[in-house]
Amino acid sequence: MTATRTKRTTKTAIEDSSFPFESLSAIAELESWRKEVNRPIYHIHKWWAQRLGSVFRAIVISAFSPPGTDIVAAFYERRRQSNKVIFDPFMGSGTTVGEAVKLGFRAIGQDINPVSHFLVKNALTAHSRTAILREFDAIEADTASSIRRYYRTPTEAEVLYYFWVKVVPCPACHANVDLFGRYVFSQNAYPKRVPLARAVCPRCGGINETRFDADSITCSSCASTFDPQHGPAHGTTAQCAACDERFAIAKTVKAMGRPPEHRMYAKMVLLPSGDKQYQRIDSHDIALFAEAVAALADRHDPYPNVEIEPGYNTNQALNYNYTHWHLMFNARQLLCISMLSDRIRRIEEPRTRELFACLLTGCLEFNNMFASFKGEGTGAVRHMFSHHILKPERTPLEANIWGTPKSSGAFSTLFKSRILRALNYQEAPFEIRPMRLNGRVTGEKVFDVSARIECDIATTYAEFENGKQPYLACGNSADTDLPDQSVDAVITDPPFFDNVHYSQLADFFHVWQRHILGASDSHSTRSVHEVQHSDAAEFEDRLGAVWKECCRVLKDSGLLVFTYHHSRHDGWRSVLSALLSSGFVIVAVHPIKSEMSVATPKVQAKEPIDYDVIVVCRKGKRKAGRLPIPFESILASAIEDAGEQISRLRRVDRPMSRNDVQVILMAHVIRQLSDRFVTSDDPIREYAAQLDQAVRELYG
């Protein structure tokens, strides 16, 4: 039984069962390991769940190509300019819009979050390289020396990083307790290969070289012996060395009524020779920080004084009494950010001013007291969003905010790695092609297959109609200003219902962007219309409202294509219901490589999801007038189709977790259900056990 369509349509390559998802996943895999290098325009600023540009390039090409097209060959071919319009209602970091522009299509992007809108506008706007370089040099001349003086030793060596530890008073005897989980504070990212580590002595504060796994050290400064693997803090509790009282950390901090104090205990210094050296904190460091505290007090309006609103992703910070966003920084960080903010406000050209504001707020994720040390042999700073929550860090790292050539996450280094790299990509975009070299698969850059990214951003649909493009809008995508049937394809990556609310995290950046640029809009990006939600029914209603709007603006012959995955059955049932209520049926599903495999949430997952599913939809409704069929028939058909795709991936040695298999099967289940009536009112819930059994059998 097939669904009825609003009009006769021509099938496209992305609807065909031969869609080469295996080969495209290999391309996407290469991109995923260095996304910020291979697609730098989408990484000039932090955004969450950034999808792979190569996947969306393939989607755009396939959505406008006939069946039988060699999509992999077309991937590396330059396309002619087209008047076809592509709309992304969940713009995020701008992947769909950017790939559409590169391929010569006209593009519209909208997102409800102003941080998303701000970063995409800066990423795609045409900038003058000469003007940007000149402005950076001017900022450096005006501010760098003033900032660097707060990161120098008495010998004029530059401090790369200061190491801090949270300190709380023992509730029994009121002695200060350092919240060290272990006294080893620095080791290599690959410790078995490079076992050298550093530990701080709990008695005198001396810095000791040791093995990462040593269980006993004699301090080189005071000759005391200690176990570097065990500090006062263990899990959720800590033990006072003075009175042996063991206490709950969070409860003790909450009772204080203010955030915990911090204590500097070590620093990493860049010597004139270029070598790095760990040193203990001395009186000069303490005096220098006191100077920063005094200098900050003398500045006018140095930071945004905005309260943090309660929420799933902010409550952990609030429980530690971080009631305002500026409390996440120490005084020296606030002082240096204020210096840079004041200088950026003086930039006369609006596009340039906004780009440098984007650079500064982007580097804040590495320069706050929620950041931590990743270790030697890797980028030193672990940014504050590595766990997708605002998790107070017990041993935070303070980086040199201006930076040195050997810094991580600094203003000057991110200018080169984010802004200049994005400008290079705007001028000469490239794709990555897999190739085998010395027995290993690597990638080569392929240039001249995409148009230069020279966008004159439209701020209204009228400007878009008159030739400006892309059109970028900020607002609820369930209520756009686009005319009926004005879009040839909707291509997007919608949020899914869970507990990670991007708006709660994005507020961290938004308050600073408003502060730097003097914006008068709301200090929060949260909205009652935000689709992302932890309640399945609420998510379904909000997503359905956006899909209805997409159905209105989409031409009858057009496609809705989106990528999706979820580990829970509710996530699939909600997406299916939202599609059916808005006038769409699913015509094809294909697995595809998802985001970077080493992302923190994936590494910590027992069965990480490494695949999205490309869901292809057309306007239409279930065909009425036929008897419902048993769900067992649907499941049998879905198992057969999913099994074929899983076999194709296994034949090219693509690894899959059990959850990946579930994603592929559930995609085929909702494809079948979107087109057929079944005898069960809620088959996904009623047959959950059978679905799980089918996953186990497919996984093998």
C-alpha angles and dihedrals in degrees: 000000000000132000123255116248128212089235140352110283137189116243118242134211093257090060093054121101089227092066102141099235092152094060093041090051089056090055091046091050091059092050093047096064093059105019093154090056100039097043104018096161090072092049106055088108138017118277129157129247094009107190125217118272093213090060092053093044088056091047093052093048093047095046089061100038129085122245113277094039113140095239095185091054091044089051089069097042127094114242129214120250114275135197090214112124123223120194128199112189093184099048099171108162092353101256098143093043093048095047092047091052091048090053093050099254127131111251140201123189129184133177132173092221117082092207089060091048091048096051095045091049090053093044096052103033114107109250132189108242090204092053093047094050091046092051093048090052089051092050090049092050092049102041115012098083092046090053096041093056088070090057102051136105123223087262089057093249114145121247112226097186140003117211117217136183129203115245125203129178117248107250090220105046101007093233114148114259121201110220096224113152087193133354093235100096102167131040137146120277085238101041098171088057095041107022097178112119140162128235131187119228111240091211105048105005094243118158113236133191112226144141117284090240101039113133097196133039133178106213113242090214106044103011092233117143123229143162107249093196097066126056131171093274121074120170109310096344139065134201124222114231091206100056104006091239112157113209142174109261100207093046091049093048092047091053091054092069092217136063117278121270120248132220127204111226107162145009137202111226129199106221123211087253090062093250122128122233133186115224136176121249115267138186092274091059091049093048091047092053090048088055089054091051090053093045091051091052089056095054123097116238093340099172143011111274098207129147121237111239120225117259143133092273096041103040094084090059092044090052087060089052095254091147097160131042095238091060088074088073132063122234095262092052092049091048094052093043089051091053091052092044092053091049094048091052088061093061106112102201107079098214092050092045091052093047092055091045087054090050093050097047089045092057092051091081087069097039110062139082092264091065121093143192118275093190139241122320095039141054099310101220122071104205122232096252098056090114096038090241134084095255116179108236116225094201105030126186123225111205128201097263097207091042140196131248086272097048128112124219096001129144094248096043094046089051087063100037097041112021102033092040090052091049089052090052092048090055097042114015116190141185129223118240120194115239134168117241123176090344094308130103111240135157136253125201116244114200133188095042096103137049119255113264102242103148128179097196117227113220095189134035089242090060089049091053089051092057109273115126153235101021109216119190133180116213149070108327090208086072114041132161093233118124122244114282093000096131128076097197138006109213119175152132108235124202117254129221113270141110098279106097109188093199092060090054095038091059087075089067097033096062090054094045089053091047095050097043098035095239118176100204125107118306090226131063093205117120136180086228095058108127096210107092140152093226113081096211093049091047090050093052094048095044090046090054091055092046090051090054090048089052089053096050095038120093115244090248093048132107132232107210125177140160121234146160136173135173095213129071090228089063092059096042090053093051092048093050092047091053095047093048091052100049104263134122126194115246102174142006128196131180116234136177111274131206126317113316094221097055109135097245089051095047090052094048119098092216105020120200110235098169135069121196121233105223114200118198139179132192111271147100137241109276110253128211098054127107114258115254127223116270088231088071091051091049093048091052092046091050091052094049094042091047091055092053092045089051091051090054093046092050089063092043096250108165118233134188124212089258090054089056090049091051092053094046095046090050090057091045093056090043090058093042093051090063103037141052115231134197093246122079093212107014097169091058097036094050098037092123092052090048091052091048090051090052091052091051094047091047090052 
